[in-house]
Amino acid sequence: MKLKRKTKFRILILLLVLLSFKVIYHKYLSSEAYIKKTTGIYLPFWTTANQTATTEVAVIGKFQIPESKVEEFISKNKLKKATDIKDIKIGFYYILKEKNRPNNKINGNWFLIDDCKPGNAWRILLNSESNDLWILVRFPDWSGDGPDCNKNKV
């Protein structure tokens, strides 16, 4: 069965519109876009998201960084080496699937940073041996109560 030229044109237009929506969503409306915009974090090209989730007060994501970009990621984002097991607990881990949760054992080299700006606080946690990266961004709840940047970060 041969499609008419007009039908082919309509299919092409529909595909372009769908592709445009996907690009716009990924760049501006997704959890990943919110994380990048809020924290100003540099995520290397080819970083893959294993899972992202949103709750009433936070967005959390687990990512996989290319092995060749781990050192660059640590230096560009000014992560510090974690020395205590309590530093590994990222908070809100229960919303991720079990396989994507950070493991509370100090196996490997762990790096982290806690930071904030008014209305938002975040924690970035990286295991440099597995190239696993977790990012938690807290934001104000529906009543407008947000994490206090001056008291505690995450």
C-alpha atoms as a printed R data frame, in Angstrom:
    type eleno elety resid chain resno      x      y      z
1   ATOM     1    CA   MET     A     1  0.000  0.000  0.000
2   ATOM     2    CA   LYS     A     2  1.428  3.320 -1.037
3   ATOM     3    CA   LEU     A     3  0.833  6.431  1.074
4   ATOM     4    CA   LYS     A     4 -0.198  9.672 -0.532
5   ATOM     5    CA   ARG     A     5  2.228 12.536 -0.484
6   ATOM     6    CA   LYS     A     6 -0.061 14.576  1.756
7   ATOM     7    CA   THR     A     7 -0.215 11.725  4.296
8   ATOM     8    CA   LYS     A     8  3.566 11.375  4.329
9   ATOM     9    CA   PHE     A     9  3.879 15.111  4.944
10  ATOM    10    CA   ARG     A    10  1.418 14.943  7.875
11  ATOM    11    CA   ILE     A    11  3.315 12.030  9.423
12  ATOM    12    CA   LEU     A    12  6.595 13.922  9.079
13  ATOM    13    CA   ILE     A    13  5.094 17.044 10.723
14  ATOM    14    CA   LEU     A    14  3.673 14.930 13.566
15  ATOM    15    CA   LEU     A    15  7.064 13.295 14.169
16  ATOM    16    CA   LEU     A    16  8.785 16.681 14.241
17  ATOM    17    CA   VAL     A    17  6.230 18.040 16.725
18  ATOM    18    CA   LEU     A    18  6.658 14.992 19.001
19  ATOM    19    CA   LEU     A    19 10.441 15.280 18.832
20  ATOM    20    CA   SER     A    20 10.227 18.990 19.686
21  ATOM    21    CA   PHE     A    21  8.076 18.240 22.755
22  ATOM    22    CA   LYS     A    22 10.562 15.606 23.899
23  ATOM    23    CA   VAL     A    23 13.508 17.998 23.557
24  ATOM    24    CA   ILE     A    24 11.656 20.818 25.352
25  ATOM    25    CA   TYR     A    25 10.578 18.504 28.176
26  ATOM    26    CA   HIS     A    26 14.067 17.090 28.670
27  ATOM    27    CA   LYS     A    27 15.784 20.492 28.521
28  ATOM    28    CA   TYR     A    28 13.338 22.582 30.590
29  ATOM    29    CA   LEU     A    29 10.659 20.546 32.385
30  ATOM    30    CA   SER     A    30 12.138 17.242 33.562
31  ATOM    31    CA   SER     A    31 13.526 16.401 36.995
32  ATOM    32    CA   GLU     A    32 17.008 16.400 35.479
33  ATOM    33    CA   ALA     A    33 16.505 19.910 34.115
34  ATOM    34    CA   TYR     A    34 15.332 21.124 37.528
35  ATOM    35    CA   ILE     A    35 18.354 19.557 39.236
36  ATOM    36    CA   LYS     A    36 20.797 21.132 36.783
37  ATOM    37    CA   LYS     A    37 19.140 24.558 36.877
38  ATOM    38    CA   THR     A    38 18.833 24.728 40.663
39  ATOM    39    CA   THR     A    39 22.246 23.390 41.642
40  ATOM    40    CA   GLY     A    40 24.234 24.701 38.685
41  ATOM    41    CA   ILE     A    41 25.854 21.280 38.551
42  ATOM    42    CA   TYR     A    42 27.967 20.314 35.605
43  ATOM    43    CA   LEU     A    43 26.895 16.892 34.291
44  ATOM    44    CA   PRO     A    44 29.249 15.591 31.610
45  ATOM    45    CA   PHE     A    45 27.889 14.637 28.220
46  ATOM    46    CA   TRP     A    46 26.802 10.974 28.100
47  ATOM    47    CA   THR     A    47 25.787 11.007 31.754
48  ATOM    48    CA   THR     A    48 22.843  8.644 32.033
49  ATOM    49    CA   ALA     A    49 19.982  8.815 34.505
50  ATOM    50    CA   ASN     A    50 19.218  5.509 36.193
51  ATOM    51    CA   GLN     A    51 16.221  7.024 37.964
52  ATOM    52    CA   THR     A    52 14.791 10.379 38.952
53  ATOM    53    CA   ALA     A    53 11.846 10.924 41.285
54  ATOM    54    CA   THR     A    54  9.950 13.878 42.696
55  ATOM    55    CA   THR     A    55  8.151 14.156 46.046
56  ATOM    56    CA   GLU     A    56  6.333 17.056 47.700
57  ATOM    57    CA   VAL     A    57  9.580 18.528 48.987
58  ATOM    58    CA   ALA     A    58 12.432 17.086 46.926
59  ATOM    59    CA   VAL     A    59 13.778 15.845 43.628
60  ATOM    60    CA   ILE     A    60 16.301 13.040 43.720
61  ATOM    61    CA   GLY     A    61 18.210 11.350 40.952
62  ATOM    62    CA   LYS     A    62 20.750  8.618 40.478
63  ATOM    63    CA   PHE     A    63 23.068  9.021 37.525
64  ATOM    64    CA   GLN     A    64 25.961  7.170 35.945
65  ATOM    65    CA   ILE     A    65 28.934  9.317 34.934
66  ATOM    66    CA   PRO     A    66 31.337  8.137 32.230
67  ATOM    67    CA   GLU     A    67 34.504  6.784 33.864
68  ATOM    68    CA   SER     A    68 36.710  9.173 31.908
69  ATOM    69    CA   LYS     A    69 34.799 12.185 33.314
70  ATOM    70    CA   VAL     A    70 34.774 11.355 37.045
71  ATOM    71    CA   GLU     A    71 37.868 13.390 38.005
72  ATOM    72    CA   GLU     A    72 36.678 16.338 35.932
73  ATOM    73    CA   PHE     A    73 33.255 16.133 37.607
74  ATOM    74    CA   ILE     A    74 34.819 16.128 41.089
75  ATOM    75    CA   SER     A    75 36.997 19.168 40.379
76  ATOM    76    CA   LYS     A    76 34.400 21.225 38.441
77  ATOM    77    CA   ASN     A    77 31.763 20.724 41.128
78  ATOM    78    CA   LYS     A    78 34.225 21.086 44.054
79  ATOM    79    CA   LEU     A    79 33.260 17.826 45.755
80  ATOM    80    CA   LYS     A    80 35.055 16.930 48.984
81  ATOM    81    CA   LYS     A    81 36.140 13.436 50.019
82  ATOM    82    CA   ALA     A    82 33.711 11.832 52.501
83  ATOM    83    CA   THR     A    83 35.485 10.374 55.505
84  ATOM    84    CA   ASP     A    84 32.635  9.236 57.751
85  ATOM    85    CA   ILE     A    85 29.933  6.678 57.002
86  ATOM    86    CA   LYS     A    86 27.257  9.106 58.208
87  ATOM    87    CA   ASP     A    87 28.203 11.353 55.262
88  ATOM    88    CA   ILE     A    88 27.030  8.665 52.830
89  ATOM    89    CA   LYS     A    89 23.403  8.848 53.943
90  ATOM    90    CA   ILE     A    90 21.829 11.070 51.309
91  ATOM    91    CA   GLY     A    91 18.319 11.315 52.780
92  ATOM    92    CA   PHE     A    92 15.077 10.583 50.954
93  ATOM    93    CA   TYR     A    93 16.679  7.378 49.674
94  ATOM    94    CA   TYR     A    94 13.434  5.448 50.138
95  ATOM    95    CA   ILE     A    95 11.850  6.972 47.030
96  ATOM    96    CA   LEU     A    96 14.419  5.349 44.755
97  ATOM    97    CA   LYS     A    97 14.157  1.726 43.736
98  ATOM    98    CA   GLU     A    98 16.291 -0.445 45.997
99  ATOM    99    CA   LYS     A    99 18.902 -1.108 43.297
100 ATOM   100    CA   ASN     A   100 19.433  2.668 42.880
101 ATOM   101    CA   ARG     A   101 19.836  3.575 46.558
102 ATOM   102    CA   PRO     A   102 23.230  4.574 47.924
103 ATOM   103    CA   ASN     A   103 24.848  1.836 49.924
104 ATOM   104    CA   ASN     A   104 25.843  2.857 53.434
105 ATOM   105    CA   LYS     A   105 29.211  1.125 53.378
106 ATOM   106    CA   ILE     A   106 32.432  2.996 52.735
107 ATOM   107    CA   ASN     A   107 33.471  0.888 49.783
108 ATOM   108    CA   GLY     A   108 35.303  2.915 47.238
109 ATOM   109    CA   ASN     A   109 36.036  6.597 47.186
110 ATOM   110    CA   TRP     A   110 33.063  8.738 48.147
111 ATOM   111    CA   PHE     A   111 32.865 12.460 47.409
112 ATOM   112    CA   LEU     A   112 30.121 14.882 48.369
113 ATOM   113    CA   ILE     A   113 29.005 18.442 48.629
114 ATOM   114    CA   ASP     A   114 26.145 20.044 50.544
115 ATOM   115    CA   ASP     A   115 25.107 23.460 49.347
116 ATOM   116    CA   CYS     A   116 22.096 25.718 49.224
117 ATOM   117    CA   LYS     A   117 20.568 28.955 48.102
118 ATOM   118    CA   PRO     A   118 17.441 30.600 49.529
119 ATOM   119    CA   GLY     A   119 14.548 28.164 49.067
120 ATOM   120    CA   ASN     A   120 16.667 25.205 47.936
121 ATOM   121    CA   ALA     A   121 19.247 22.906 49.487
122 ATOM   122    CA   TRP     A   122 21.054 20.033 47.818
123 ATOM   123    CA   ARG     A   123 23.463 17.196 48.396
124 ATOM   124    CA   ILE     A   124 25.613 15.644 45.697
125 ATOM   125    CA   LEU     A   125 27.171 12.276 46.428
126 ATOM   126    CA   LEU     A   126 29.560 10.391 44.121
127 ATOM   127    CA   ASN     A   127 31.230  6.993 44.354
128 ATOM   128    CA   SER     A   128 34.278  7.354 42.121
129 ATOM   129    CA   GLU     A   129 34.826  3.600 41.796
130 ATOM   130    CA   SER     A   130 31.332  2.738 40.569
131 ATOM   131    CA   ASN     A   131 30.794  6.146 38.870
132 ATOM   132    CA   ASP     A   132 27.418  6.344 40.635
133 ATOM   133    CA   LEU     A   133 26.122  9.836 41.364
134 ATOM   134    CA   TRP     A   134 23.184 10.788 43.566
135 ATOM   135    CA   ILE     A   135 21.725 14.276 43.665
136 ATOM   136    CA   LEU     A   136 19.060 15.387 46.140
137 ATOM   137    CA   VAL     A   137 17.478 18.840 45.785
138 ATOM   138    CA   ARG     A   138 15.065 20.011 48.470
139 ATOM   139    CA   PHE     A   139 12.618 22.789 47.667
140 ATOM   140    CA   PRO     A   140  9.786 24.577 49.497
141 ATOM   141    CA   ASP     A   141  6.686 22.537 50.306
142 ATOM   142    CA   TRP     A   142  3.235 23.632 49.179
143 ATOM   143    CA   SER     A   143  2.913 26.049 52.085
144 ATOM   144    CA   GLY     A   144  6.154 27.756 51.030
145 ATOM   145    CA   ASP     A   145  8.298 26.431 53.875
146 ATOM   146    CA   GLY     A   146 11.671 25.635 52.375
147 ATOM   147    CA   PRO     A   147 14.948 24.330 53.675
148 ATOM   148    CA   ASP     A   148 16.770 27.036 55.597
149 ATOM   149    CA   CYS     A   149 20.052 27.801 53.890
150 ATOM   150    CA   ASN     A   150 21.624 29.229 57.025
151 ATOM   151    CA   LYS     A   151 20.834 26.410 59.490
152 ATOM   152    CA   ASN     A   152 21.233 23.046 57.831
153 ATOM   153    CA   LYS     A   153 21.654 22.221 54.222
154 ATOM   154    CA   VAL     A   154 20.201 18.760 53.560
